[in-house]
């Protein structure tokens, strides 16, 4: 009985008003990281409490930064534009490791088993792969070209495209040495690529010519398939103020929802036939087209100078059903894993706005220094992110 009373007293003391929650007492499943692009810092947030937890500084140039998470959701791998790769510990809220691995980088990926982190480089070009624990380099794959659209594939593999050469490649790191394979031609100047959530389709967007190229990664020998080659051949293209980001492409209702380059349109393509089925006229040049989980809706933000607006499109009717103006310079959106709310970064307002996705009303906002990308730890368990 005395032992029981002692244990009960300890629990009461730990959970009572006087117990201050420390960093290691908070689970990581509800956490997220916000890129603060102007200050080279990241903001660790609690998505469930809608609160800031800590700011981690010293991450270099984050003007085009992205993040992947370790499978246990403890570590965030931050890919900086200046070639810096930083491993941030979300529990201790500190930098666990950091390497300057190149001169100019454009994102990265983490292997499906979480043991390898790959970085895509402009300068000197190529792919460099690191041990996820120590950040020691384990492979260097030169390409002689700027590499873009790096994604992880099931089976400890990675795929990417080459801006200068118009090609797609794949590396298999499941064995003692990397096996590098040329997948085929993509078309001129691929600017980004994405892998669908089922790991099947590696989709490459083109800037140097009209069209999109798809590789079926379930095939033993994936071959390039072109589609949307005719879009925009009539009429005049507008100046491109900001390239769309394919990591924000929407996949819903059996369709690809794609940003049209140089047009104020979202294009809808049937995933099976690869035929365009509709085009939605929108507020400006789309940057991200992101599907809201558990719903038929996609959310779209736009390039400058029309970047104070977000539009919501119904994938069934292809109609805009809501236009929101959350604030100045909308750069990114991230949904709660089941789609109950969306977080929107407002760079020029120095804050992140949180909206309820049912009522489409703002819930709250959090201060942040020139925020751009928002990444929740639930991404650790999704293919293609």
TATA-V45351 format. One record per helix or strand of 2 or more residues. SS is the DSSP state (H for helix, E for strand). FROM is the first residue (numbers start at 1). TO is the last residue. Records with the same first field share a line. If there is no record, write none. Layout:
SS=FROM-TO / FROM-TO
This chain:
H=2-15 / 23-25 / 246-248 / 347-349 / 377-381
E=31-36 / 41-46 / 51-56 / 66-69 / 75-79 / 84-89 / 94-100 / 104-110 / 116-123 / 126-131 / 137-141 / 147-153 / 157-162 / 167-172 / 179-185 / 190-195 / 201-206 / 212-216 / 224-227 / 250-252 / 255-259 / 265-270 / 276-281 / 286-291 / 297-302 / 310-314 / 319-324 / 330-335 / 341-346 / 351-356 / 362-367 / 371-376
